[in-house]
């Protein structure tokens, strides 16, 4: 059994609200951790609505309702890219360039990954097809990207 005094502790707290009040709570939590003198990392997470998705790019994790999602590297990168660019429509060529980093494959590659992503999310509405143009993240999909 590991020695708990030597193991770092991770604390994740959801704080509602924005602005100065939220920043005071975050500062107070960090002060508490510093005063404890322990190896503690504080992550303040935005609340996620039920059914919402939570992406943590630092840890490369995706969660839905607190349950981890098993996404491939490209599925994760595609979802993260769309989440970071809400309400924007991207053509298949643009997605190949931005997510895949090249355009040497066919546009059908994007379609296949979008289909797999929709299946793994159990929600075909998360990534919306804009007919004749490409894809975008649905307005009401509730994706939270944790930026540290």
N, CA, C and O atoms as a GROMACS GRO file, in nm:
protein
  592
    1UNK      N    1   0.085  -0.119   0.000
    1UNK     CA    2   0.000   0.000   0.000
    1UNK      C    3   0.089   0.124   0.000
    1UNK      O    4   0.183   0.133   0.079
    2UNK      N    5   0.060   0.222  -0.089
    2UNK     CA    6   0.144   0.341  -0.096
    2UNK      C    7   0.129   0.427   0.028
    2UNK      O    8   0.024   0.430   0.092
    3UNK      N    9   0.237   0.497   0.059
    3UNK     CA   10   0.237   0.590   0.171
    3UNK      C   11   0.160   0.715   0.129
    3UNK      O   12   0.203   0.786   0.038
    4UNK      N   13   0.048   0.742   0.193
    4UNK     CA   14  -0.038   0.853   0.154
    4UNK      C   15   0.029   0.988   0.172
    4UNK      O   16  -0.004   1.083   0.100
    5UNK      N   17   0.121   0.999   0.266
    5UNK     CA   18   0.187   1.127   0.289
    5UNK      C   19   0.279   1.164   0.173
    5UNK      O   20   0.309   1.281   0.154
    6UNK      N   21   0.323   1.066   0.095
    6UNK     CA   22   0.412   1.094  -0.016
    6UNK      C   23   0.338   1.102  -0.149
    6UNK      O   24   0.394   1.149  -0.248
    7UNK      N   25   0.214   1.058  -0.152
    7UNK     CA   26   0.137   1.059  -0.276
    7UNK      C   27   0.071   1.195  -0.294
    7UNK      O   28   0.010   1.247  -0.200
    8UNK      N   29   0.081   1.253  -0.415
    8UNK     CA   30   0.011   1.379  -0.438
    8UNK      C   31  -0.140   1.356  -0.440
    8UNK      O   32  -0.188   1.248  -0.475
    9UNK      N   33  -0.212   1.458  -0.402
    9UNK     CA   34  -0.358   1.452  -0.399
    9UNK      C   35  -0.410   1.549  -0.504
    9UNK      O   36  -0.362   1.661  -0.514
   10UNK      N   37  -0.508   1.505  -0.581
   10UNK     CA   38  -0.572   1.592  -0.679
   10UNK      C   39  -0.710   1.627  -0.628
   10UNK      O   40  -0.787   1.540  -0.590
   11UNK      N   41  -0.740   1.757  -0.627
   11UNK     CA   42  -0.870   1.805  -0.583
   11UNK      C   43  -0.935   1.876  -0.701
   11UNK      O   44  -0.879   1.972  -0.755
   12UNK      N   45  -1.053   1.831  -0.740
   12UNK     CA   46  -1.128   1.897  -0.846
   12UNK      C   47  -1.258   1.948  -0.785
   12UNK      O   48  -1.335   1.871  -0.728
   13UNK      N   49  -1.281   2.077  -0.799
   13UNK     CA   50  -1.398   2.142  -0.740
   13UNK      C   51  -1.471   2.219  -0.849
   13UNK      O   52  -1.409   2.294  -0.925
   14UNK      N   53  -1.601   2.202  -0.857
   14UNK     CA   54  -1.682   2.282  -0.949
   14UNK      C   55  -1.726   2.407  -0.877
   14UNK      O   56  -1.782   2.402  -0.767
   15UNK      N   57  -1.700   2.521  -0.940
   15UNK     CA   58  -1.737   2.650  -0.882
   15UNK      C   59  -1.833   2.718  -0.978
   15UNK      O   60  -1.798   2.744  -1.094
   16UNK      N   61  -1.953   2.747  -0.931
   16UNK     CA   62  -2.048   2.816  -1.017
   16UNK      C   63  -2.021   2.966  -1.012
   16UNK      O   64  -1.961   3.017  -0.918
   17UNK      N   65  -2.066   3.032  -1.115
   17UNK     CA   66  -2.048   3.176  -1.120
   17UNK      C   67  -1.924   3.212  -1.199
   17UNK      O   68  -1.845   3.126  -1.239
   18UNK      N   69  -1.908   3.342  -1.220
   18UNK     CA   70  -1.795   3.392  -1.297
   18UNK      C   71  -1.740   3.515  -1.229
   18UNK      O   72  -1.795   3.562  -1.129
   19UNK      N   73  -1.634   3.566  -1.284
   19UNK     CA   74  -1.580   3.693  -1.240
   19UNK      C   75  -1.503   3.689  -1.110
   19UNK      O   76  -1.442   3.588  -1.074
   20UNK      N   77  -1.507   3.802  -1.039
   20UNK     CA   78  -1.425   3.821  -0.920
   20UNK      C   79  -1.460   3.724  -0.808
   20UNK      O   80  -1.370   3.676  -0.738
   21UNK      N   81  -1.588   3.693  -0.789
   21UNK     CA   82  -1.627   3.599  -0.683
   21UNK      C   83  -1.565   3.463  -0.705
   21UNK      O   84  -1.517   3.401  -0.611
   22UNK      N   85  -1.567   3.418  -0.826
   22UNK     CA   86  -1.508   3.288  -0.858
   22UNK      C   87  -1.357   3.292  -0.837
   22UNK      O   88  -1.299   3.197  -0.784
   23UNK      N   89  -1.294   3.399  -0.878
   23UNK     CA   90  -1.149   3.410  -0.863
   23UNK      C   91  -1.109   3.414  -0.716
   23UNK      O   92  -1.003   3.362  -0.680
   24UNK      N   93  -1.192   3.474  -0.630
   24UNK     CA   94  -1.162   3.475  -0.486
   24UNK      C   95  -1.169   3.334  -0.428
   24UNK      O   96  -1.087   3.297  -0.344
   25UNK      N   97  -1.267   3.255  -0.475
   25UNK     CA   98  -1.278   3.116  -0.428
   25UNK      C   99  -1.155   3.037  -0.471
   25UNK      O  100  -1.099   2.962  -0.391
   26UNK      N  101  -1.114   3.053  -0.595
   26UNK     CA  102  -0.997   2.983  -0.646
   26UNK      C  103  -0.872   3.022  -0.567
   26UNK      O  104  -0.793   2.936  -0.528
   27UNK      N  105  -0.854   3.151  -0.543
   27UNK     CA  106  -0.738   3.199  -0.468
   27UNK      C  107  -0.739   3.144  -0.325
   27UNK      O  108  -0.635   3.103  -0.273
   28UNK      N  109  -0.856   3.142  -0.262
   28UNK     CA  110  -0.866   3.089  -0.126
   28UNK      C  111  -0.831   2.940  -0.123
   28UNK      O  112  -0.764   2.895  -0.030
   29UNK      N  113  -0.877   2.866  -0.220
   29UNK     CA  114  -0.844   2.723  -0.226
   29UNK      C  115  -0.694   2.701  -0.243
   29UNK      O  116  -0.635   2.615  -0.178
   30UNK      N  117  -0.633   2.779  -0.329
   30UNK     CA  118  -0.489   2.764  -0.350
   30UNK      C  119  -0.412   2.803  -0.224
   30UNK      O  120  -0.311   2.740  -0.191
   31UNK      N  121  -0.458   2.906  -0.152
   31UNK     CA  122  -0.394   2.945  -0.027
   31UNK      C  123  -0.404   2.833   0.076
   31UNK      O  124  -0.308   2.804   0.147
   32UNK      N  125  -0.522   2.770   0.083
   32UNK     CA  126  -0.541   2.657   0.174
   32UNK      C  127  -0.445   2.544   0.144
   32UNK      O  128  -0.386   2.486   0.234
   33UNK      N  129  -0.429   2.515   0.016
   33UNK     CA  130  -0.339   2.408  -0.026
   33UNK      C  131  -0.196   2.444   0.010
   33UNK      O  132  -0.122   2.360   0.061
   34UNK      N  133  -0.156   2.568  -0.016
   34UNK     CA  134  -0.020   2.611   0.017
   34UNK      C  135   0.005   2.601   0.168
   34UNK      O  136   0.113   2.560   0.210
   35UNK      N  137  -0.094   2.639   0.247
   35UNK     CA  138  -0.080   2.635   0.392
   35UNK      C  139  -0.067   2.492   0.443
   35UNK      O  140  -0.001   2.467   0.544
   36UNK      N  141  -0.131   2.399   0.374
   36UNK     CA  142  -0.125   2.258   0.416
   36UNK      C  143   0.014   2.199   0.392
   36UNK      O  144   0.052   2.102   0.456
   37UNK      N  145   0.089   2.258   0.300
   37UNK     CA  146   0.223   2.211   0.274
   37UNK      C  147   0.228   2.073   0.212
   37UNK      O  148   0.330   2.004   0.221
   38UNK      N  149   0.122   2.032   0.149
   38UNK     CA  150   0.115   1.900   0.086
   38UNK      C  151   0.131   1.913  -0.065
   38UNK      O  152   0.116   2.021  -0.122
   39UNK      N  153   0.162   1.802  -0.128
   39UNK     CA  154   0.170   1.798  -0.274
   39UNK      C  155   0.027   1.784  -0.327
   39UNK      O  156  -0.020   1.673  -0.354
   40UNK      N  157  -0.041   1.897  -0.340
   40UNK     CA  158  -0.180   1.896  -0.384
   40UNK      C  159  -0.192   1.982  -0.508
   40UNK      O  160  -0.137   2.092  -0.514
   41UNK      N  161  -0.263   1.931  -0.607
   41UNK     CA  162  -0.289   2.009  -0.728
   41UNK      C  163  -0.436   2.046  -0.726
   41UNK      O  164  -0.522   1.959  -0.711
   42UNK      N  165  -0.466   2.173  -0.741
   42UNK     CA  166  -0.605   2.219  -0.742
   42UNK      C  167  -0.646   2.248  -0.885
   42UNK      O  168  -0.581   2.326  -0.955
   43UNK      N  169  -0.754   2.187  -0.927
   43UNK     CA  170  -0.813   2.213  -1.056
   43UNK      C  171  -0.954   2.262  -1.031
   43UNK      O  172  -1.035   2.192  -0.970
   44UNK      N  173  -0.984   2.381  -1.077
   44UNK     CA  174  -1.119   2.434  -1.063
   44UNK      C  175  -1.189   2.413  -1.196
   44UNK      O  176  -1.149   2.468  -1.298
   45UNK      N  177  -1.292   2.333  -1.192
   45UNK     CA  178  -1.363   2.295  -1.314
   45UNK      C  179  -1.494   2.371  -1.326
   45UNK      O  180  -1.562   2.396  -1.227
   46UNK      N  181  -1.526   2.406  -1.448
   46UNK     CA  182  -1.657   2.463  -1.473
   46UNK      C  183  -1.761   2.353  -1.457
   46UNK      O  184  -1.734   2.238  -1.494
   47UNK      N  185  -1.877   2.384  -1.403
   47UNK     CA  186  -1.980   2.282  -1.389
   47UNK      C  187  -2.024   2.231  -1.527
   47UNK      O  188  -2.033   2.308  -1.623
   48UNK      N  189  -2.050   2.104  -1.534
   48UNK     CA  190  -2.093   2.043  -1.660
   48UNK      C  191  -2.239   2.003  -1.643
   48UNK      O  192  -2.276   1.937  -1.546
   49UNK      N  193  -2.320   2.043  -1.738
   49UNK     CA  194  -2.462   2.009  -1.731
   49UNK      C  195  -2.480   1.859  -1.753
   49UNK      O  196  -2.397   1.796  -1.818
   50UNK      N  197  -2.588   1.802  -1.702
   50UNK     CA  198  -2.612   1.660  -1.722
   50UNK      C  199  -2.612   1.625  -1.870
   50UNK      O  200  -2.673   1.694  -1.952
   51UNK      N  201  -2.544   1.517  -1.903
   51UNK     CA  202  -2.532   1.476  -2.042
   51UNK      C  203  -2.422   1.550  -2.116
   51UNK      O  204  -2.392   1.519  -2.231
   52UNK      N  205  -2.360   1.648  -2.049
   52UNK     CA  206  -2.256   1.727  -2.112
   52UNK      C  207  -2.124   1.653  -2.122
   52UNK      O  208  -2.100   1.553  -2.054
   53UNK      N  209  -2.040   1.704  -2.208
   53UNK     CA  210  -1.908   1.647  -2.230
   53UNK      C  211  -1.803   1.735  -2.165
   53UNK      O  212  -1.816   1.857  -2.161
   54UNK      N  213  -1.700   1.671  -2.114
   54UNK     CA  214  -1.590   1.744  -2.050
   54UNK      C  215  -1.460   1.695  -2.112
   54UNK      O  216  -1.428   1.576  -2.106
   55UNK      N  217  -1.385   1.787  -2.172
   55UNK     CA  218  -1.258   1.754  -2.234
   55UNK      C  219  -1.146   1.820  -2.156
   55UNK      O  220  -1.151   1.939  -2.126
   56UNK      N  221  -1.045   1.742  -2.123
   56UNK     CA  222  -0.927   1.794  -2.053
   56UNK      C  223  -0.806   1.771  -2.143
   56UNK      O  224  -0.749   1.662  -2.144
   57UNK      N  225  -0.767   1.874  -2.219
   57UNK     CA  226  -0.657   1.857  -2.314
   57UNK      C  227  -0.523   1.821  -2.247
   57UNK      O  228  -0.442   1.750  -2.307
   58UNK      N  229  -0.500   1.870  -2.126
   58UNK     CA  230  -0.375   1.838  -2.057
   58UNK      C  231  -0.362   1.689  -2.029
   58UNK      O  232  -0.255   1.631  -2.046
   59UNK      N  233  -0.471   1.629  -1.986
   59UNK     CA  234  -0.473   1.486  -1.956
   59UNK      C  235  -0.521   1.403  -2.075
   59UNK      O  236  -0.517   1.280  -2.072
   60UNK      N  237  -0.567   1.473  -2.180
   60UNK     CA  238  -0.624   1.408  -2.300
   60UNK      C  239  -0.735   1.310  -2.262
   60UNK      O  240  -0.737   1.195  -2.306
   61UNK      N  241  -0.827   1.359  -2.179
   61UNK     CA  242  -0.940   1.277  -2.138
   61UNK      C  243  -1.070   1.340  -2.185
   61UNK      O  244  -1.081   1.462  -2.200
   62UNK      N  245  -1.167   1.254  -2.208
   62UNK     CA  246  -1.302   1.296  -2.245
   62UNK      C  247  -1.398   1.222  -2.153
   62UNK      O  248  -1.388   1.101  -2.137
   63UNK      N  249  -1.491   1.296  -2.093
   63UNK     CA  250  -1.587   1.238  -2.000
   63UNK      C  251  -1.728   1.282  -2.040
   63UNK      O  252  -1.749   1.393  -2.087
   64UNK      N  253  -1.822   1.191  -2.019
   64UNK     CA  254  -1.964   1.224  -2.035
   64UNK      C  255  -2.033   1.174  -1.910
   64UNK      O  256  -2.026   1.056  -1.878
   65UNK      N  257  -2.101   1.263  -1.840
   65UNK     CA  258  -2.169   1.229  -1.715
   65UNK      C  259  -2.073   1.161  -1.617
   65UNK      O  260  -2.112   1.068  -1.546
   66UNK      N  261  -1.949   1.207  -1.613
   66UNK     CA  262  -1.851   1.153  -1.520
   66UNK      C  263  -1.790   1.021  -1.563
   66UNK      O  264  -1.707   0.966  -1.491
   67UNK      N  265  -1.830   0.969  -1.678
   67UNK     CA  266  -1.778   0.842  -1.727
   67UNK      C  267  -1.678   0.868  -1.840
   67UNK      O  268  -1.707   0.947  -1.930
   68UNK      N  269  -1.562   0.802  -1.836
   68UNK     CA  270  -1.463   0.824  -1.943
   68UNK      C  271  -1.512   0.769  -2.077
   68UNK      O  272  -1.581   0.667  -2.083
   69UNK      N  273  -1.475   0.838  -2.181
   69UNK     CA  274  -1.506   0.796  -2.317
   69UNK      C  275  -1.380   0.740  -2.381
   69UNK      O  276  -1.272   0.797  -2.366
   70UNK      N  277  -1.394   0.632  -2.452
   70UNK     CA  278  -1.280   0.568  -2.519
   70UNK      C  279  -1.273   0.619  -2.662
   70UNK      O  280  -1.328   0.558  -2.754
   71UNK      N  281  -1.204   0.733  -2.681
   71UNK     CA  282  -1.192   0.794  -2.812
   71UNK      C  283  -1.051   0.770  -2.867
   71UNK      O  284  -0.954   0.771  -2.793
   72UNK      N  285  -1.043   0.750  -2.998
   72UNK     CA  286  -0.912   0.740  -3.062
   72UNK      C  287  -0.847   0.879  -3.059
   72UNK      O  288  -0.912   0.978  -3.027
   73UNK      N  289  -0.720   0.884  -3.094
   73UNK     CA  290  -0.649   1.012  -3.095
   73UNK      C  291  -0.717   1.111  -3.188
   73UNK      O  292  -0.738   1.227  -3.151
   74UNK      N  293  -0.751   1.068  -3.308
   74UNK     CA  294  -0.812   1.159  -3.405
   74UNK      C  295  -0.956   1.196  -3.369
   74UNK      O  296  -0.998   1.308  -3.394
   75UNK      N  297  -1.030   1.104  -3.310
   75UNK     CA  298  -1.166   1.136  -3.265
   75UNK      C  299  -1.160   1.243  -3.156
   75UNK      O  300  -1.238   1.338  -3.157
   76UNK      N  301  -1.066   1.225  -3.063
   76UNK     CA  302  -1.049   1.324  -2.956
   76UNK      C  303  -1.007   1.459  -3.014
   76UNK      O  304  -1.065   1.563  -2.979
   77UNK      N  305  -0.909   1.459  -3.102
   77UNK     CA  306  -0.860   1.583  -3.163
   77UNK      C  307  -0.970   1.654  -3.241
   77UNK      O  308  -0.979   1.777  -3.239
   78UNK      N  309  -1.052   1.577  -3.311
   78UNK     CA  310  -1.163   1.635  -3.388
   78UNK      C  311  -1.265   1.700  -3.295
   78UNK      O  312  -1.307   1.813  -3.319
   79UNK      N  313  -1.303   1.630  -3.189
   79UNK     CA  314  -1.400   1.685  -3.094
   79UNK      C  315  -1.343   1.808  -3.024
   79UNK      O  316  -1.414   1.908  -3.007
   80UNK      N  317  -1.217   1.803  -2.984
   80UNK     CA  318  -1.154   1.917  -2.919
   80UNK      C  319  -1.147   2.038  -3.012
   80UNK      O  320  -1.176   2.150  -2.971
   81UNK      N  321  -1.110   2.015  -3.136
   81UNK     CA  322  -1.103   2.124  -3.233
   81UNK      C  323  -1.240   2.191  -3.250
   81UNK      O  324  -1.250   2.314  -3.246
   82UNK      N  325  -1.343   2.110  -3.268
   82UNK     CA  326  -1.478   2.166  -3.284
   82UNK      C  327  -1.523   2.238  -3.157
   82UNK      O  328  -1.588   2.343  -3.165
   83UNK      N  329  -1.489   2.183  -3.040
   83UNK     CA  330  -1.529   2.246  -2.913
   83UNK      C  331  -1.460   2.380  -2.894
   83UNK      O  332  -1.516   2.472  -2.834
   84UNK      N  333  -1.339   2.392  -2.944
   84UNK     CA  334  -1.265   2.519  -2.931
   84UNK      C  335  -1.308   2.622  -3.034
   84UNK      O  336  -1.268   2.738  -3.027
   85UNK      N  337  -1.390   2.580  -3.129
   85UNK     CA  338  -1.440   2.670  -3.234
   85UNK      C  339  -1.592   2.657  -3.247
   85UNK      O  340  -1.643   2.617  -3.352
   86UNK      N  341  -1.664   2.691  -3.139
   86UNK     CA  342  -1.810   2.674  -3.143
   86UNK      C  343  -1.874   2.764  -3.249
   86UNK      O  344  -1.826   2.873  -3.279
   87UNK      N  345  -1.983   2.714  -3.302
   87UNK     CA  346  -2.066   2.787  -3.400
   87UNK      C  347  -1.994   2.816  -3.531
   87UNK      O  348  -2.041   2.898  -3.610
   88UNK      N  349  -1.880   2.750  -3.555
   88UNK     CA  350  -1.810   2.768  -3.682
   88UNK      C  351  -1.824   2.641  -3.765
   88UNK      O  352  -1.814   2.530  -3.713
   89UNK      N  353  -1.847   2.660  -3.891
   89UNK     CA  354  -1.859   2.548  -3.984
   89UNK      C  355  -1.723   2.528  -4.052
   89UNK      O  356  -1.660   2.624  -4.096
   90UNK      N  357  -1.680   2.401  -4.059
   90UNK     CA  358  -1.553   2.369  -4.123
   90UNK      C  359  -1.577   2.268  -4.234
   90UNK      O  360  -1.648   2.169  -4.217
   91UNK      N  361  -1.515   2.295  -4.349
   91UNK     CA  362  -1.523   2.200  -4.460
   91UNK      C  363  -1.437   2.078  -4.426
   91UNK      O  364  -1.354   2.082  -4.334
   92UNK      N  365  -1.457   1.971  -4.499
   92UNK     CA  366  -1.376   1.851  -4.478
   92UNK      C  367  -1.228   1.882  -4.502
   92UNK      O  368  -1.142   1.833  -4.428
   93UNK      N  369  -1.198   1.962  -4.601
   93UNK     CA  370  -1.059   1.998  -4.630
   93UNK      C  371  -0.997   2.078  -4.516
   93UNK      O  372  -0.882   2.057  -4.480
   94UNK      N  373  -1.076   2.170  -4.459
   94UNK     CA  374  -1.026   2.248  -4.345
   94UNK      C  375  -0.999   2.158  -4.226
   94UNK      O  376  -0.898   2.174  -4.158
   95UNK      N  377  -1.089   2.062  -4.200
   95UNK     CA  378  -1.070   1.970  -4.087
   95UNK      C  379  -0.948   1.881  -4.110
   95UNK      O  380  -0.873   1.854  -4.016
   96UNK      N  381  -0.928   1.835  -4.234
   96UNK     CA  382  -0.809   1.755  -4.263
   96UNK      C  383  -0.682   1.835  -4.235
   96UNK      O  384  -0.587   1.782  -4.179
   97UNK      N  385  -0.682   1.960  -4.274
   97UNK     CA  386  -0.563   2.044  -4.252
   97UNK      C  387  -0.542   2.075  -4.104
   97UNK      O  388  -0.429   2.071  -4.056
   98UNK      N  389  -0.650   2.106  -4.032
   98UNK     CA  390  -0.638   2.150  -3.892
   98UNK      C  391  -0.623   2.034  -3.793
   98UNK      O  392  -0.546   2.044  -3.698
   99UNK      N  393  -0.696   1.925  -3.814
   99UNK     CA  394  -0.696   1.814  -3.718
   99UNK      C  395  -0.595   1.707  -3.758
   99UNK      O  396  -0.517   1.660  -3.675
  100UNK      N  397  -0.596   1.670  -3.884
  100UNK     CA  398  -0.504   1.565  -3.930
  100UNK      C  399  -0.366   1.622  -3.959
  100UNK      O  400  -0.266   1.550  -3.953
  101UNK      N  401  -0.359   1.751  -3.989
  101UNK     CA  402  -0.232   1.815  -4.016
  101UNK      C  403  -0.186   1.802  -4.161
  101UNK      O  404  -0.075   1.842  -4.195
  102UNK      N  405  -0.270   1.748  -4.243
  102UNK     CA  406  -0.239   1.734  -4.387
  102UNK      C  407  -0.369   1.715  -4.464
  102UNK      O  408  -0.476   1.695  -4.406
  103UNK      N  409  -0.357   1.722  -4.594
  103UNK     CA  410  -0.475   1.701  -4.679
  103UNK      C  411  -0.450   1.588  -4.778
  103UNK      O  412  -0.509   1.585  -4.885
  104UNK      N  413  -0.361   1.496  -4.742
  104UNK     CA  414  -0.321   1.389  -4.834
  104UNK      C  415  -0.417   1.271  -4.836
  104UNK      O  416  -0.397   1.177  -4.912
  105UNK      N  417  -0.520   1.274  -4.754
  105UNK     CA  418  -0.618   1.166  -4.755
  105UNK      C  419  -0.747   1.219  -4.817
  105UNK      O  420  -0.756   1.337  -4.851
  106UNK      N  421  -0.844   1.133  -4.833
  106UNK     CA  422  -0.968   1.176  -4.896
  106UNK      C  423  -1.061   1.240  -4.793
  106UNK      O  424  -1.047   1.220  -4.672
  107UNK      N  425  -1.154   1.318  -4.843
  107UNK     CA  426  -1.252   1.382  -4.756
  107UNK      C  427  -1.337   1.279  -4.682
  107UNK      O  428  -1.391   1.307  -4.576
  108UNK      N  429  -1.347   1.160  -4.739
  108UNK     CA  430  -1.426   1.053  -4.676
  108UNK      C  431  -1.370   1.016  -4.539
  108UNK      O  432  -1.444   0.969  -4.453
  109UNK      N  433  -1.240   1.037  -4.518
  109UNK     CA  434  -1.178   1.010  -4.388
  109UNK      C  435  -1.247   1.089  -4.278
  109UNK      O  436  -1.270   1.037  -4.169
  110UNK      N  437  -1.279   1.215  -4.306
  110UNK     CA  438  -1.347   1.299  -4.207
  110UNK      C  439  -1.485   1.241  -4.178
  110UNK      O  440  -1.525   1.231  -4.062
  111UNK      N  441  -1.558   1.202  -4.281
  111UNK     CA  442  -1.692   1.145  -4.262
  111UNK      C  443  -1.688   1.022  -4.173
  111UNK      O  444  -1.774   1.006  -4.086
  112UNK      N  445  -1.591   0.935  -4.195
  112UNK     CA  446  -1.579   0.812  -4.116
  112UNK      C  447  -1.551   0.845  -3.970
  112UNK      O  448  -1.611   0.785  -3.881
  113UNK      N  449  -1.460   0.939  -3.944
  113UNK     CA  450  -1.428   0.975  -3.805
  113UNK      C  451  -1.545   1.044  -3.736
  113UNK      O  452  -1.568   1.021  -3.617
  114UNK      N  453  -1.618   1.127  -3.808
  114UNK     CA  454  -1.736   1.192  -3.750
  114UNK      C  455  -1.840   1.085  -3.714
  114UNK      O  456  -1.900   1.091  -3.607
  115UNK      N  457  -1.859   0.990  -3.802
  115UNK     CA  458  -1.955   0.882  -3.775
  115UNK      C  459  -1.915   0.802  -3.652
  115UNK      O  460  -2.000   0.772  -3.567
  116UNK      N  461  -1.789   0.766  -3.641
  116UNK     CA  462  -1.741   0.691  -3.524
  116UNK      C  463  -1.754   0.774  -3.396
  116UNK      O  464  -1.791   0.721  -3.291
  117UNK      N  465  -1.724   0.903  -3.406
  117UNK     CA  466  -1.736   0.991  -3.290
  117UNK      C  467  -1.881   0.999  -3.244
  117UNK      O  468  -1.909   0.989  -3.124
  118UNK      N  469  -1.973   1.015  -3.336
  118UNK     CA  470  -2.115   1.020  -3.301
  118UNK      C  471  -2.159   0.890  -3.233
  118UNK      O  472  -2.234   0.894  -3.136
  119UNK      N  473  -2.112   0.778  -3.283
  119UNK     CA  474  -2.147   0.648  -3.224
  119UNK      C  475  -2.092   0.637  -3.082
  119UNK      O  476  -2.164   0.594  -2.991
  120UNK      N  477  -1.966   0.674  -3.061
  120UNK     CA  478  -1.906   0.662  -2.929
  120UNK      C  479  -1.967   0.758  -2.828
  120UNK      O  480  -1.970   0.730  -2.708
  121UNK      N  481  -2.016   0.871  -2.876
  121UNK     CA  482  -2.082   0.968  -2.788
  121UNK      C  483  -2.227   0.931  -2.764
  121UNK      O  484  -2.294   0.992  -2.681
  122UNK      N  485  -2.277   0.831  -2.835
  122UNK     CA  486  -2.417   0.788  -2.827
  122UNK      C  487  -2.512   0.904  -2.854
  122UNK      O  488  -2.621   0.912  -2.798
  123UNK      N  489  -2.468   0.995  -2.941
  123UNK     CA  490  -2.550   1.112  -2.972
  123UNK      C  491  -2.512   1.162  -3.111
  123UNK      O  492  -2.411   1.230  -3.128
  124UNK      N  493  -2.593   1.130  -3.211
  124UNK     CA  494  -2.560   1.175  -3.346
  124UNK      C  495  -2.574   1.325  -3.367
  124UNK      O  496  -2.533   1.377  -3.471
  125UNK      N  497  -2.631   1.394  -3.270
  125UNK     CA  498  -2.654   1.538  -3.285
  125UNK      C  499  -2.537   1.624  -3.238
  125UNK      O  500  -2.539   1.745  -3.259
  126UNK      N  501  -2.437   1.566  -3.174
  126UNK     CA  502  -2.326   1.646  -3.121
  126UNK      C  503  -2.250   1.715  -3.233
  126UNK      O  504  -2.222   1.835  -3.224
  127UNK      N  505  -2.216   1.642  -3.336
  127UNK     CA  506  -2.151   1.701  -3.452
  127UNK      C  507  -2.257   1.713  -3.561
  127UNK      O  508  -2.311   1.613  -3.609
  128UNK      N  509  -2.285   1.837  -3.599
  128UNK     CA  510  -2.391   1.866  -3.694
  128UNK      C  511  -2.335   1.873  -3.836
  128UNK      O  512  -2.231   1.934  -3.860
  129UNK      N  513  -2.404   1.810  -3.928
  129UNK     CA  514  -2.369   1.820  -4.070
  129UNK      C  515  -2.435   1.944  -4.127
  129UNK      O  516  -2.557   1.962  -4.117
  130UNK      N  517  -2.355   2.029  -4.187
  130UNK     CA  518  -2.408   2.146  -4.257
  130UNK      C  519  -2.398   2.110  -4.405
  130UNK      O  520  -2.291   2.121  -4.466
  131UNK      N  521  -2.508   2.068  -4.461
  131UNK     CA  522  -2.510   2.011  -4.596
  131UNK      C  523  -2.450   2.107  -4.699
  131UNK      O  524  -2.484   2.225  -4.705
  132UNK      N  525  -2.360   2.052  -4.778
  132UNK     CA  526  -2.293   2.129  -4.882
  132UNK      C  527  -2.172   2.206  -4.833
  132UNK      O  528  -2.096   2.261  -4.913
  133UNK      N  529  -2.152   2.210  -4.700
  133UNK     CA  530  -2.040   2.286  -4.645
  133UNK      C  531  -1.944   2.201  -4.562
  133UNK      O  532  -1.825   2.197  -4.591
  134UNK      N  533  -1.995   2.132  -4.460
  134UNK     CA  534  -1.906   2.054  -4.374
  134UNK      C  535  -1.971   2.020  -4.241
  134UNK      O  536  -2.086   1.977  -4.236
  135UNK      N  537  -1.895   2.041  -4.133
  135UNK     CA  538  -1.941   2.003  -3.999
  135UNK      C  539  -1.917   2.117  -3.900
  135UNK      O  540  -1.831   2.203  -3.919
  136UNK      N  541  -1.998   2.112  -3.794
  136UNK     CA  542  -1.978   2.203  -3.681
  136UNK      C  543  -2.031   2.135  -3.556
  136UNK      O  544  -2.106   2.038  -3.564
  137UNK      N  545  -1.991   2.187  -3.442
  137UNK     CA  546  -2.041   2.138  -3.314
  137UNK      C  547  -2.182   2.192  -3.293
  137UNK      O  548  -2.209   2.308  -3.321
  138UNK      N  549  -2.272   2.107  -3.244
  138UNK     CA  550  -2.408   2.151  -3.217
  138UNK      C  551  -2.409   2.260  -3.110
  138UNK      O  552  -2.329   2.256  -3.016
  139UNK      N  553  -2.498   2.355  -3.124
  139UNK     CA  554  -2.505   2.466  -3.028
  139UNK      C  555  -2.537   2.422  -2.888
  139UNK      O  556  -2.489   2.482  -2.791
  140UNK      N  557  -2.618   2.318  -2.873
  140UNK     CA  558  -2.665   2.278  -2.741
  140UNK      C  559  -2.599   2.150  -2.689
  140UNK      O  560  -2.656   2.080  -2.605
  141UNK      N  561  -2.479   2.118  -2.738
  141UNK     CA  562  -2.418   1.990  -2.700
  141UNK      C  563  -2.353   1.995  -2.561
  141UNK      O  564  -2.327   1.889  -2.504
  142UNK      N  565  -2.326   2.110  -2.506
  142UNK     CA  566  -2.274   2.121  -2.370
  142UNK      C  567  -2.135   2.063  -2.352
  142UNK      O  568  -2.116   1.975  -2.269
  143UNK      N  569  -2.038   2.112  -2.429
  143UNK     CA  570  -1.900   2.066  -2.414
  143UNK      C  571  -1.823   2.168  -2.332
  143UNK      O  572  -1.826   2.288  -2.361
  144UNK      N  573  -1.753   2.120  -2.230
  144UNK     CA  574  -1.668   2.204  -2.147
  144UNK      C  575  -1.523   2.161  -2.173
  144UNK      O  576  -1.489   2.044  -2.159
  145UNK      N  577  -1.438   2.257  -2.210
  145UNK     CA  578  -1.296   2.230  -2.228
  145UNK      C  579  -1.223   2.290  -2.109
  145UNK      O  580  -1.232   2.410  -2.083
  146UNK      N  581  -1.152   2.205  -2.036
  146UNK     CA  582  -1.078   2.248  -1.918
  146UNK      C  583  -0.945   2.304  -1.963
  146UNK      O  584  -0.860   2.231  -2.014
  147UNK      N  585  -0.926   2.434  -1.947
  147UNK     CA  586  -0.800   2.498  -1.983
  147UNK      C  587  -0.726   2.533  -1.854
  147UNK      O  588  -0.782   2.596  -1.764
  148UNK      N  589  -0.604   2.493  -1.844
  148UNK     CA  590  -0.524   2.518  -1.722
  148UNK      C  591  -0.426   2.626  -1.741
  148UNK      O  592  -0.352   2.660  -1.648
   0.00000   0.00000   0.00000
